[in-house]
Amino acid sequence: MSIIAGKVELTLTYGQPGGLGRTAEPKIYSVLMQPMHSCYSVTVTPLEIGVALLKPPGLSHVRVKLSDGTVIEGAVRSVHHNYFELVRTSD
């Protein structure tokens, strides 16, 4: 898969999915997603998203819905400002 750039729908889950965490309402963001060996490297704009990504109890899971309807979701391995690494759990 090649680099994905453009507007996508992101659903952010904090804490454990289905547990004591919380899930934010899906929102449209501009992203740059690059598949890596074991994850996706994801950069999100606007930069203000960094505040949302760093909220407690910590971003743990992300669901990405591409403009063509494809869904990519998985666990979050690392978060830095407006960047995170997504370990895919679905096809």
C-alpha positions in Angstrom: 0.0 0.0 0.0 1.2 3.5 -0.8 1.0 6.7 1.2 -2.5 7.9 2.0 -3.0 11.7 2.1 -6.3 13.6 2.5 -9.4 13.9 4.6 -10.4 10.8 6.6 -12.8 10.1 9.5 -11.0 9.4 12.8 -12.6 7.8 15.8 -10.3 8.1 18.8 -10.6 5.7 21.8 -8.9 6.5 25.1 -8.2 3.8 27.7 -9.3 0.3 26.9 -12.0 -0.2 24.2 -15.2 -1.4 25.8 -13.7 -0.8 29.3 -13.4 2.2 31.5 -12.1 4.4 28.6 -14.1 6.7 26.4 -14.5 7.0 22.6 -14.7 10.4 21.0 -17.2 11.1 18.3 -15.9 10.5 14.7 -14.4 13.7 13.1 -13.0 14.5 9.8 -9.2 15.4 9.8 -6.5 15.8 7.2 -3.9 13.0 7.5 -0.8 11.7 6.0 -0.5 7.9 6.6 2.5 5.9 5.6 2.6 2.1 5.9 5.7 1.0 7.8 7.0 -2.5 8.4 4.8 -3.2 11.5 2.5 -0.2 11.7 1.1 3.0 10.0 2.9 6.3 10.7 0.0 8.8 11.0 0.4 12.6 11.0 -2.8 14.6 11.6 -3.7 18.3 11.0 -4.6 20.7 12.3 -1.8 20.8 14.9 -4.4 21.4 17.6 -5.3 17.7 17.4 -2.1 17.1 19.5 -4.1 18.2 22.5 -6.8 15.6 21.8 -4.2 12.8 21.2 -2.5 13.4 24.5 -5.7 13.5 26.7 -5.8 11.1 29.7 -6.2 8.2 30.1 -4.2 8.0 26.9 -5.0 7.3 23.3 -5.2 3.5 22.9 -7.1 2.7 19.7 -8.0 4.5 16.5 -10.5 3.8 13.7 -9.7 5.4 10.3 -12.4 5.5 7.6 -11.0 6.5 4.2 -12.9 8.4 1.6 -13.5 5.2 -0.3 -15.1 3.5 2.7 -12.1 1.4 3.6 -11.7 1.1 7.4 -8.2 0.7 9.1 -8.2 0.3 12.8 -5.8 -0.8 15.5 -4.0 -0.1 18.7 -1.9 3.0 19.2 1.8 2.3 19.9 3.2 5.7 20.2 1.9 9.3 20.4 3.9 12.5 19.9 2.1 15.9 19.3 0.1 15.4 16.1 1.7 12.1 15.2 0.9 8.5 16.2 1.8 4.9 15.2 -1.2 2.7 14.5 -0.7 -1.1 14.7 -3.4 -2.5 12.4 -5.9 -5.0 13.8 -8.3 -5.3 10.9 -8.3 -5.6 7.1 
